[in-house]
Amino acid sequence: MNQHDTSSVITVAGDAADDIRSLGEAFALTAFDYIDIARQDRLQALFTRWPLLAEFAADRQEP
């Protein structure tokens, strides 16, 4: 059985987001619009792997 350790990936991604937020606060970058492309890629991979998860995400986006 193939098992993946995703805990380190999640931790690294969280640390990077905290770094970006810290820089924005330190330099008062209120108009700083950061897009985490790597996060979007990870989400797309998850949605491809688990289609039901994609359905739940789509339901949350509908008004």
Residue frames relative to the residue before (quaternion, step in Angstrom):
aa qw qx qy qz dx dy dz
M 1.0000 0.0000 0.0000 0.0000 0.00 0.00 0.00
N 0.3256 -0.7562 0.5431 0.1650 3.54 -0.91 0.95
Q 0.0287 -0.8036 0.5941 -0.0208 3.57 -0.57 1.19
H 0.2142 -0.7753 0.5847 0.1058 3.54 -1.02 0.87
D 0.2974 -0.7267 0.5909 0.1852 3.54 -1.02 0.82
T 0.0733 -0.8363 0.5434 0.0048 3.57 -0.18 1.28
S 0.4634 0.7053 -0.4509 0.2905 3.60 1.18 -0.19
S 0.6678 0.4877 -0.3183 0.4637 3.61 0.95 -0.75
V 0.6189 0.5360 -0.3472 0.4573 3.60 1.06 -0.67
I 0.6625 0.5021 -0.3024 0.4664 3.56 0.94 -0.89
T 0.6492 0.5189 -0.3188 0.4557 3.58 0.96 -0.84
V 0.6612 0.4986 -0.3104 0.4667 3.58 0.89 -0.89
A 0.6541 0.5076 -0.3189 0.4612 3.57 0.91 -0.86
G 0.6497 0.5118 -0.3123 0.4674 3.58 0.99 -0.79
D 0.6430 0.5196 -0.3191 0.4634 3.58 0.99 -0.81
A 0.6480 0.5135 -0.3212 0.4617 3.60 0.96 -0.81
A 0.6470 0.5060 -0.3215 0.4712 3.59 0.97 -0.80
D 0.6399 0.5151 -0.3226 0.4703 3.58 1.02 -0.77
D 0.6285 0.5345 -0.3323 0.4571 3.59 1.03 -0.75
I 0.6567 0.5038 -0.3069 0.4698 3.57 0.92 -0.89
R 0.6556 0.5045 -0.3078 0.4700 3.57 0.95 -0.90
S 0.6458 0.5255 -0.3171 0.4541 3.60 0.96 -0.83
L 0.6495 0.5043 -0.3166 0.4728 3.58 0.97 -0.82
G 0.6421 0.5302 -0.3178 0.4534 3.57 0.96 -0.82
E 0.6760 0.4743 -0.2882 0.4848 3.57 0.99 -0.84
A 0.6611 0.5314 -0.3117 0.4283 3.60 0.92 -0.87
F 0.7892 0.2926 -0.1455 0.5200 3.57 0.98 -0.82
A 0.4388 -0.7303 0.4287 0.3005 3.58 1.30 0.39
L 0.2596 0.7690 -0.5323 0.2407 3.55 0.85 1.02
T 0.0476 -0.8477 0.5284 0.0012 3.56 0.39 1.21
A 0.7214 0.4045 -0.2420 0.5074 3.60 1.10 -0.61
F 0.4012 0.7256 -0.4615 0.3156 3.55 1.28 0.31
D 0.0812 -0.8106 0.5800 0.0000 3.58 -0.45 1.23
Y 0.0583 -0.8330 0.5497 -0.0220 3.56 -0.01 1.35
I 0.1058 -0.7739 0.6225 0.0478 3.57 -0.90 0.95
D 0.2609 -0.7728 0.5646 0.1265 3.55 -0.63 1.17
I 0.2283 -0.8170 0.5197 0.1012 3.55 0.00 1.33
A 0.6280 0.5371 -0.3404 0.4487 3.58 1.01 -0.77
R 0.6319 0.5204 -0.3303 0.4699 3.59 1.04 -0.76
Q 0.6414 0.5195 -0.3233 0.4628 3.57 0.95 -0.83
D 0.6434 0.5137 -0.3179 0.4701 3.60 1.01 -0.77
R 0.6491 0.5081 -0.3191 0.4676 3.59 0.99 -0.83
L 0.6489 0.5143 -0.3198 0.4605 3.59 0.97 -0.83
Q 0.6468 0.5143 -0.3239 0.4607 3.58 0.94 -0.84
A 0.6415 0.5132 -0.3234 0.4696 3.59 1.01 -0.78
L 0.6409 0.5123 -0.3207 0.4733 3.60 1.03 -0.77
F 0.6632 0.5022 -0.3088 0.4611 3.58 0.94 -0.86
T 0.6354 0.5137 -0.3274 0.4745 3.58 1.07 -0.68
R 0.6889 0.4853 -0.2777 0.4613 3.56 0.98 -0.88
W 0.7941 0.1554 -0.0600 0.5846 3.60 1.02 -0.83
P 0.2467 -0.8208 0.4985 0.1301 3.61 0.09 1.26
L 0.6079 0.5547 -0.3650 0.4353 3.61 1.04 -0.63
L 0.6061 0.5469 -0.3416 0.4656 3.58 1.07 -0.70
A 0.6373 0.5213 -0.3171 0.4708 3.58 1.01 -0.79
E 0.6391 0.5217 -0.3252 0.4622 3.59 1.03 -0.75
F 0.6439 0.5098 -0.3188 0.4731 3.58 0.99 -0.81
A 0.6476 0.5116 -0.3164 0.4677 3.59 0.97 -0.82
A 0.6519 0.5070 -0.3172 0.4661 3.59 0.97 -0.79
D 0.6361 0.5302 -0.3268 0.4555 3.59 1.03 -0.76
R 0.6518 0.5180 -0.3153 0.4555 3.60 1.05 -0.73
Q 0.6790 0.5076 -0.2942 0.4413 3.59 1.08 -0.62
E 0.6012 0.5573 -0.3637 0.4424 3.59 1.18 -0.45
P 0.4831 -0.6869 0.4590 0.2899 3.63 -0.95 0.83
